[in-house]
Amino acid sequence: MTTKRTSVTPTLQAQIIALREAGYTNLAISKRLGIGVRTVQRHLASAGVKKGSLKNELIEQARDEALNLLR
């Protein structure tokens, strides 16, 4: 059985962090973005986001990136 890995893109990581900030669980984030729960966990870990705590600078960066995508 082969495993398809989702690469860490800034856009995907920004979306995951923004959804996490909005209160979504890892399971809800994975369903919303169509990726695995483990992928969500990996993205959060690589961004330095730990369970129960979000870094303000990462949140601001995620917001800025998300807003830039909408422009």
N, CA and C atoms as an extended XYZ file, in Angstrom:
213
Properties=species:S:1:pos:R:3:atomname:S:1:resname:S:1:resid:I:1 pbc="F F F"
N         0.844       -1.180        0.000 N   MET     1
C         0.000        0.000        0.000 CA  MET     1
C         0.888        1.241        0.000 C   MET     1
N         0.642        2.133       -0.926 N   THR     2
C         1.424        3.364       -1.001 CA  THR     2
C         0.663        4.487       -0.303 C   THR     2
N         1.410        5.397        0.243 N   THR     3
C         0.826        6.534        0.942 CA  THR     3
C         1.082        7.787        0.148 C   THR     3
N         0.033        8.544       -0.100 N   LYS     4
C         0.165        9.824       -0.795 CA  LYS     4
C         0.399       10.904        0.237 C   LYS     4
N         1.509       11.599        0.138 N   ARG     5
C         1.838       12.659        1.088 CA  ARG     5
C         1.452       14.012        0.511 C   ARG     5
N         0.857       14.841        1.342 N   THR     6
C         0.511       16.198        0.954 CA  THR     6
C         1.681       17.097        1.320 C   THR     6
N         2.212       17.816        0.342 N   SER     7
C         3.357       18.676        0.625 CA  SER     7
C         2.927       19.906        1.420 C   SER     7
N         3.856       20.393        2.206 N   VAL     8
C         3.587       21.572        3.031 CA  VAL     8
C         3.704       22.809        2.154 C   VAL     8
N         2.572       23.367        1.794 N   THR     9
C         2.574       24.602        1.033 CA  THR     9
C         2.195       25.725        1.985 C   THR     9
N         2.724       26.919        1.759 N   PRO    10
C         2.369       28.039        2.631 CA  PRO    10
C         0.862       28.287        2.684 C   PRO    10
N         0.195       28.113        1.560 N   THR    11
C        -1.244       28.346        1.510 CA  THR    11
C        -1.992       27.344        2.380 C   THR    11
N        -1.651       26.065        2.239 N   LEU    12
C        -2.314       25.025        3.017 CA  LEU    12
C        -2.025       25.209        4.498 C   LEU    12
N        -0.800       25.503        4.811 N   GLN    13
C        -0.425       25.698        6.211 CA  GLN    13
C        -1.161       26.910        6.804 C   GLN    13
N        -1.291       27.975        6.038 N   ALA    14
C        -2.015       29.162        6.502 CA  ALA    14
C        -3.481       28.837        6.752 C   ALA    14
N        -4.073       28.041        5.872 N   GLN    15
C        -5.470       27.664        6.052 CA  GLN    15
C        -5.648       26.816        7.303 C   GLN    15
N        -4.736       25.883        7.517 N   ILE    16
C        -4.822       25.015        8.693 CA  ILE    16
C        -4.709       25.837        9.968 C   ILE    16
N        -3.745       26.745       10.013 N   ILE    17
C        -3.550       27.573       11.203 CA  ILE    17
C        -4.762       28.473       11.437 C   ILE    17
N        -5.288       29.056       10.379 N   ALA    18
C        -6.459       29.932       10.509 CA  ALA    18
C        -7.669       29.152       11.017 C   ALA    18
N        -7.874       27.952       10.494 N   LEU    19
C        -8.995       27.136       10.953 CA  LEU    19
C        -8.803       26.704       12.404 C   LEU    19
N        -7.570       26.390       12.756 N   ARG    20
C        -7.268       26.011       14.143 CA  ARG    20
C        -7.585       27.173       15.076 C   ARG    20
N        -7.202       28.391       14.654 N   GLU    21
C        -7.481       29.582       15.455 CA  GLU    21
C        -8.984       29.797       15.597 C   GLU    21
N        -9.716       29.460       14.561 N   ALA    22
C       -11.164       29.638       14.589 CA  ALA    22
C       -11.855       28.603       15.475 C   ALA    22
N       -11.077       27.652       16.002 N   GLY    23
C       -11.642       26.689       16.933 CA  GLY    23
C       -11.938       25.324       16.353 C   GLY    23
N       -11.565       25.105       15.098 N   TYR    24
C       -11.797       23.805       14.480 CA  TYR    24
C       -10.869       22.756       15.086 C   TYR    24
N       -11.359       21.534       15.214 N   THR    25
C       -10.522       20.423       15.661 CA  THR    25
C        -9.702       19.922       14.482 C   THR    25
N        -8.701       19.099       14.764 N   ASN    26
C        -7.897       18.525       13.686 CA  ASN    26
C        -8.768       17.713       12.733 C   ASN    26
N        -9.717       16.960       13.275 N   LEU    27
C       -10.611       16.164       12.442 CA  LEU    27
C       -11.465       17.059       11.543 C   LEU    27
N       -12.013       18.128       12.103 N   ALA    28
C       -12.836       19.047       11.310 CA  ALA    28
C       -12.012       19.732       10.223 C   ALA    28
N       -10.779       20.104       10.554 N   ILE    29
C        -9.889       20.730        9.564 CA  ILE    29
C        -9.603       19.750        8.433 C   ILE    29
N        -9.318       18.507        8.786 N   SER    30
C        -8.989       17.515        7.758 CA  SER    30
C       -10.168       17.271        6.820 C   SER    30
N       -11.365       17.201        7.380 N   LYS    31
C       -12.550       16.992        6.542 CA  LYS    31
C       -12.810       18.200        5.649 C   LYS    31
N       -12.663       19.386        6.201 N   ARG    32
C       -12.936       20.615        5.436 CA  ARG    32
C       -11.955       20.787        4.274 C   ARG    32
N       -10.680       20.431        4.497 N   LEU    33
C        -9.656       20.623        3.469 CA  LEU    33
C        -9.405       19.373        2.634 C   LEU    33
N       -10.027       18.270        3.001 N   GLY    34
C        -9.867       17.037        2.232 CA  GLY    34
C        -8.491       16.401        2.386 C   GLY    34
N        -7.921       16.507        3.574 N   ILE    35
C        -6.622       15.906        3.855 CA  ILE    35
C        -6.750       15.061        5.119 C   ILE    35
N        -5.752       14.248        5.392 N   GLY    36
C        -5.791       13.386        6.559 CA  GLY    36
C        -5.529       14.131        7.852 C   GLY    36
N        -6.019       13.551        8.947 N   VAL    37
C        -5.807       14.146       10.265 CA  VAL    37
C        -4.315       14.222       10.573 C   VAL    37
N        -3.588       13.172       10.227 N   ARG    38
C        -2.139       13.155       10.480 CA  ARG    38
C        -1.446       14.270        9.697 C   ARG    38
N        -1.931       14.562        8.506 N   THR    39
C        -1.370       15.655        7.712 CA  THR    39
C        -1.583       16.988        8.425 C   THR    39
N        -2.766       17.172        8.984 N   VAL    40
C        -3.050       18.398        9.750 CA  VAL    40
C        -2.095       18.493       10.928 C   VAL    40
N        -1.931       17.394       11.652 N   GLN    41
C        -1.027       17.378       12.805 CA  GLN    41
C         0.402       17.716       12.380 C   GLN    41
N         0.833       17.157       11.263 N   ARG    42
C         2.187       17.400       10.760 CA  ARG    42
C         2.388       18.869       10.395 C   ARG    42
N         1.398       19.468        9.737 N   HIS    43
C         1.484       20.882        9.356 CA  HIS    43
C         1.542       21.772       10.594 C   HIS    43
N         0.711       21.487       11.574 N   LEU    44
C         0.711       22.280       12.802 CA  LEU    44
C         2.038       22.137       13.535 C   LEU    44
N         2.571       20.926       13.562 N   ALA    45
C         3.857       20.706       14.227 CA  ALA    45
C         4.987       21.429       13.508 C   ALA    45
N         4.975       21.393       12.179 N   SER    46
C         6.047       22.049       11.424 CA  SER    46
C         5.976       23.570       11.556 C   SER    46
N         4.779       24.087       11.850 N   ALA    47
C         4.618       25.533       12.049 CA  ALA    47
C         4.890       25.934       13.494 C   ALA    47
N         5.108       24.940       14.362 N   GLY    48
C         5.384       25.234       15.754 CA  GLY    48
C         4.146       25.471       16.589 C   GLY    48
N         2.985       25.110       16.066 N   VAL    49
C         1.739       25.272       16.802 CA  VAL    49
C         1.536       24.029       17.662 C   VAL    49
N         1.417       24.241       18.953 N   LYS    50
C         1.233       23.122       19.872 CA  LYS    50
C        -0.209       23.075       20.343 C   LYS    50
N        -0.641       21.912       20.732 N   LYS    51
C        -2.015       21.721       21.188 CA  LYS    51
C        -2.330       22.683       22.325 C   LYS    51
N        -3.404       23.432       22.145 N   GLY    52
C        -3.848       24.342       23.183 CA  GLY    52
C        -3.185       25.702       23.164 C   GLY    52
N        -2.219       25.918       22.267 N   SER    53
C        -1.581       27.236       22.220 CA  SER    53
C        -1.244       27.595       20.784 C   SER    53
N        -1.519       28.818       20.443 N   LEU    54
C        -1.182       29.318       19.117 CA  LEU    54
C        -0.266       30.522       19.278 C   LEU    54
N         0.720       30.606       18.419 N   LYS    55
C         1.638       31.740       18.485 CA  LYS    55
C         1.046       32.904       17.705 C   LYS    55
N         1.008       34.053       18.334 N   ASN    56
C         0.388       35.230       17.717 CA  ASN    56
C         1.016       35.590       16.388 C   ASN    56
N         2.320       35.473       16.268 N   GLU    57
C         2.948       35.827       14.995 CA  GLU    57
C         2.540       34.865       13.881 C   GLU    57
N         2.355       33.594       14.194 N   LEU    58
C         1.891       32.643       13.192 CA  LEU    58
C         0.449       32.931       12.795 C   LEU    58
N        -0.340       33.316       13.763 N   ILE    59
C        -1.735       33.654       13.477 CA  ILE    59
C        -1.802       34.869       12.556 C   ILE    59
N        -1.030       35.888       12.873 N   GLU    60
C        -1.009       37.089       12.036 CA  GLU    60
C        -0.513       36.766       10.628 C   GLU    60
N         0.508       35.944       10.538 N   GLN    61
C         1.042       35.556        9.235 CA  GLN    61
C        -0.011       34.786        8.440 C   GLN    61
N        -0.707       33.866        9.101 N   ALA    62
C        -1.753       33.091        8.429 CA  ALA    62
C        -2.875       34.000        7.946 C   ALA    62
N        -3.261       34.960        8.773 N   ARG    63
C        -4.306       35.919        8.368 CA  ARG    63
C        -3.862       36.729        7.155 C   ARG    63
N        -2.632       37.234        7.223 N   ASP    64
C        -2.123       38.043        6.110 CA  ASP    64
C        -2.081       37.229        4.820 C   ASP    64
N        -1.609       35.993        4.902 N   GLU    65
C        -1.530       35.146        3.710 CA  GLU    65
C        -2.928       34.839        3.175 C   GLU    65
N        -3.866       34.565        4.069 N   ALA    66
C        -5.228       34.287        3.635 CA  ALA    66
C        -5.856       35.512        2.982 C   ALA    66
N        -5.636       36.690        3.559 N   LEU    67
C        -6.172       37.915        2.971 CA  LEU    67
C        -5.545       38.208        1.612 C   LEU    67
N        -4.255       37.942        1.486 N   ASN    68
C        -3.581       38.145        0.204 CA  ASN    68
C        -4.130       37.229       -0.874 C   ASN    68
N        -4.555       36.041       -0.487 N   LEU    69
C        -5.153       35.117       -1.457 CA  LEU    69
C        -6.486       35.642       -1.979 C   LEU    69
N        -7.192       36.396       -1.155 N   LEU    70
C        -8.506       36.918       -1.534 CA  LEU    70
C        -8.415       38.164       -2.396 C   LEU    70
N        -7.257       38.792       -2.419 N   ARG    71
C        -7.115       40.042       -3.178 CA  ARG    71
C        -6.869       39.779       -4.628 C   ARG    71
